[in-house]
């Protein structure tokens, strides 16, 4: 759980520092745009099948304008947008995303699951029945539904570890 707490703190710091990109960020984005396919508004490079190159067994994500990687992930048959967080130990869901995916949780059972920059982070551990992205599919994935604090759900190691390789090549994240 400490890894999760550190990830939440890291995520908050990244959001705070990544937002004002300035001239250097704009130049980097322009250069990257010449080398990579233009991403959709959600940061996923569209390759004719929702952003995933399933024929090669690869999932390829393109860095979004805010500097992060996002993925559209099937959670119990519902598409949820995640920020890919390789430093998070587990998948972390917002309450709204958990409800859309039909994941049962009880706000009365929220308890401290870590400490963030603004104090205790409360949530409830859950298991996601089915989670899939590209050619990767998993059942009974450990996750936590958070009481508050995240604007988007995080895709952490409890799912990412199902891939044999996760690498960043410039403005592309390749998961195999």
SULPE-V770917 format. One record per residue. N is the residue number from 1. RES is the residue in one letter. SS is DSSP state (@ for helix, = for strand, . for the rest). PHI is phi in degrees with one decimal (999 if undefined). PSI is psi in whole degrees, -180 to 180 (NA if undefined). Layout:
N|RES|SS|PHI|PSI + N|RES|SS|PHI|PSI
This chain:
1|X|.|999|-28 + 2|X|@|-62.5|-36 + 3|X|@|-60.3|-40 + 4|X|@|-63.5|-44 + 5|X|@|-61.6|-46 + 6|X|@|-61.7|-39 + 7|X|@|-64.6|-41 + 8|X|@|-63.0|-43 + 9|X|@|-63.9|-44 + 10|X|@|-62.3|-41 + 11|X|@|-62.0|-45 + 12|X|@|-61.8|-41 + 13|X|@|-65.7|-42 + 14|X|@|-61.1|-45 + 15|X|@|-61.6|-43 + 16|X|@|-64.2|-42 + 17|X|@|-86.2|-25 + 18|X|@|-83.0|-24 + 19|X|.|-59.0|-54 + 20|X|.|-84.2|100 + 21|X|.|-88.0|-25 + 22|X|@|64.1|-167 + 23|X|@|-67.8|-40 + 24|X|@|-61.4|-44 + 25|X|@|-63.9|-40 + 26|X|@|-66.2|-41 + 27|X|@|-65.5|-42 + 28|X|@|-62.7|-40 + 29|X|@|-66.1|-40 + 30|X|@|-65.3|-42 + 31|X|@|-65.2|-40 + 32|X|@|-65.7|-35 + 33|X|@|-63.6|-29 + 34|X|@|-72.8|-30 + 35|X|@|-95.2|-18 + 36|X|.|-127.4|158 + 37|X|.|-61.6|147 + 38|X|.|-67.0|128 + 39|X|=|-78.5|157 + 40|X|.|-71.2|176 + 41|X|.|-58.0|-27 + 42|X|.|-86.9|2 + 43|X|.|86.6|7 + 44|X|.|-100.6|126 + 45|X|=|-70.2|123 + 46|X|.|-84.9|124 + 47|X|.|-124.5|34 + 48|X|.|85.2|-9 + 49|X|.|-140.4|47 + 50|X|.|78.5|15 + 51|X|.|100.4|1 + 52|X|=|-117.8|138 + 53|X|=|-96.4|77 + 54|X|@|-68.2|-29 + 55|X|@|-60.6|-36 + 56|X|@|-93.2|1 + 57|X|.|71.7|21 + 58|X|=|-111.7|151 + 59|X|=|-116.6|124 + 60|X|=|-119.2|122 + 61|X|=|-113.1|144 + 62|X|=|-106.2|137 + 63|X|.|-58.5|132 + 64|X|.|-78.4|168 + 65|X|.|-58.6|-27 + 66|X|.|-83.5|3 + 67|X|.|92.8|-4 + 68|X|.|-103.0|167 + 69|X|.|-107.0|134 + 70|X|=|-121.9|153 + 71|X|=|-139.9|142 + 72|X|=|-89.6|118 + 73|X|=|-123.1|138 + 74|X|=|-84.1|117 + 75|X|=|-118.3|108 + 76|X|.|52.6|38 + 77|X|.|86.7|2 + 78|X|=|-116.5|139 + 79|X|=|-83.2|125 + 80|X|=|-123.8|138 + 81|X|=|-88.7|127 + 82|X|=|-120.6|148 + 83|X|=|-87.7|127 + 84|X|=|-78.5|119 + 85|X|.|-124.0|94 + 86|X|.|-67.1|-15 + 87|X|.|-90.9|-8 + 88|X|.|-83.7|134 + 89|X|.|-73.3|-24 + 90|X|.|-143.2|167 + 91|X|=|-73.4|134 + 92|X|=|-121.4|123 + 93|X|=|-107.4|142 + 94|X|.|-71.9|160 + 95|X|@|-60.5|-42 + 96|X|@|-62.4|-44 + 97|X|@|-65.4|-40 + 98|X|@|-61.4|-43 + 99|X|@|-64.5|-43 + 100|X|@|-62.0|-32 + 101|X|.|-87.7|3 + 102|X|.|71.8|27 + 103|X|.|-89.2|123 + 104|X|.|-77.7|133 + 105|X|.|-151.4|160 + 106|X|.|-126.7|114 + 107|X|@|-58.7|-25 + 108|X|@|-69.4|-18 + 109|X|@|-98.4|3 + 110|X|.|-62.6|138 + 111|X|=|-142.1|165 + 112|X|=|-60.7|128 + 113|X|=|-116.7|1 + 114|X|=|167.8|-175 + 115|X|=|-126.9|131 + 116|X|=|-112.1|-175 + 117|X|.|-59.8|-30 + 118|X|.|-103.6|17 + 119|X|=|117.5|-154 + 120|X|=|-64.5|142 + 121|X|=|-105.9|124 + 122|X|=|-108.6|146 + 123|X|=|-170.5|-174 + 124|X|=|-135.7|123 + 125|X|=|-63.7|141 + 126|X|=|-142.7|171 + 127|X|=|-117.1|131 + 128|X|=|-88.0|125 + 129|X|=|-62.0|-53 + 130|X|=|-136.7|134 + 131|X|=|-140.0|130 + 132|X|=|-144.6|147 + 133|X|=|-149.2|120 + 134|X|.|59.7|-131 + 135|X|.|-87.9|-5 + 136|X|=|-87.9|129 + 137|X|=|-133.1|142 + 138|X|=|-145.6|152 + 139|X|=|-120.8|152 + 140|X|=|53.9|56 + 141|X|=|-86.9|124 + 142|X|=|-62.6|139 + 143|X|=|-153.2|176 + 144|X|=|-138.9|136 + 145|X|=|-95.4|123 + 146|X|=|-93.5|145 + 147|X|.|-64.3|-44 + 148|X|.|-168.6|178 + 149|X|.|106.5|-21 + 150|X|.|-110.8|133 + 151|X|.|-82.2|-16 + 152|X|.|-146.9|151 + 153|X|=|-70.4|153 + 154|X|=|-108.9|134 + 155|X|=|-98.5|102 + 156|X|.|-104.0|-169 + 157|X|@|-65.0|-23 + 158|X|@|-62.2|-19 + 159|X|@|-109.7|-44 + 160|X|@|-59.0|-29 + 161|X|.|-65.6|-13 + 162|X|.|-71.8|-19 + 163|X|.|-85.0|145 + 164|X|.|-74.4|-33 + 165|X|.|-138.2|134 + 166|X|=|-130.7|117 + 167|X|=|-139.7|154 + 168|X|=|-111.4|127 + 169|X|=|-120.8|94 + 170|X|.|63.3|-118 + 171|X|.|-100.4|24 + 172|X|=|-124.8|138 + 173|X|=|-109.3|125 + 174|X|=|-113.0|125 + 175|X|=|-117.7|124 + 176|X|.|-124.9|NA
